[in-house]
């Protein structure tokens, strides 16, 4: 049986949780503002429209409170999912198998997607089939389509030169070939 006292305690807790949640959300609803200085600081913001945290390069001054130092911090404050998984901030992982799969990863330090060769196993979630899918998921850059057209063409040219992995070379070092 629920007592009046336990019901009051429950309602007080509910009010406190909801109040703190509503204090955070206005921060997350603000649009991304890069700021007006010249530095390029890898940062994250919550995109209300996509429901995800996305990367951008903060200028170092100005901007607003919808700016986080990590993807995890942004997800913790702004997403309502119980278990948000960091994807875009992971370092690329080529894996250890012998496959040769051209793939894309998000480089948070430069707010762009880069091509790399995935071996087919033991990679991580920061791996996409195309530059556009990568940029759409991870970047807040509005010129993603134009950026990806140039990067994809350069990646294809490099890949189509007949370059095949040396089975004795580490795929992690091979992935660096495509860092333009």
HELIX and SHEET records of a PDB file:
HELIX    1   1 UNK A    4  UNK A   29  1                                  26    
HELIX    2   2 UNK A   71  UNK A   78  1                                   8    
HELIX    3   3 UNK A  131  UNK A  138  1                                   8    
HELIX    4   4 UNK A  144  UNK A  159  1                                  16    
HELIX    5   5 UNK A  171  UNK A  175  1                                   5    
HELIX    6   6 UNK A  176  UNK A  178  5                                   3    
SHEET    1   A 2 UNK A  41  UNK A  47  0                                        
SHEET    2   A 2 UNK A  52  UNK A  58 -1                                        
SHEET    1   B 2 UNK A 101  UNK A 107  0                                        
SHEET    2   B 2 UNK A 112  UNK A 118 -1                                        
END                                                                             
